Amino acid sequence: MAKKENPSPVKIYGIKNCDTMKKAFAWLDAHGVAYEFIDYKKTGVAAGHLPDWNRRAGWKLLLNTRGLMWKKLTDAQRADVDETKALALMAETPSLIKRPVLDTGAALLVGFDPERYAAECK
């Protein structure tokens, strides 16, 4: 029985120079997973994808509250964050989105997790 080929490569969204992105690229390359990289800082596609990503993964998972950009926000910007505010902040400042966002078509993986990649990127 032949292995079913993925008709289109997975899409990986993020920022090229991010260390976590580099780990994800290395994993995908080492495992022979075809992918299309979309740098959402350069292309500005993040805002258009946020509603779908939020539906599939949830804003709490998408919002990177541990990164430098979060720390650079004002206290007022960080206060009382809810879904609407989080989505607006991520649309305005894509660096606030946890990286990478990997869309296999069937699954949306947020952050780099080798075990989940192995399970979902077949």
C-alpha angles and dihedrals in degrees: 000000000000121000111254109244120223103246093213130026121253114261119234118195125195146085118307100225096048113119092222090052089053090054090050092049091049091050093048092047093047091051096045095243113158112224143172115221118214116189100208093191090062102033099037094220095132097086091054091051098043097088091053093042090049091051092048102038109010130245093260090063093043097050111087105212093168099061133095094254091058090052090050092058118100120256088251092054091050095045123099096358113188132165095280094047093044093051091048092050092049092047090050095042111026090185086076090069113098111246139270111022106193118192114194092174091247097048138029112213118193118197125006115293114160093200093054091044089053091050097045105032102069 
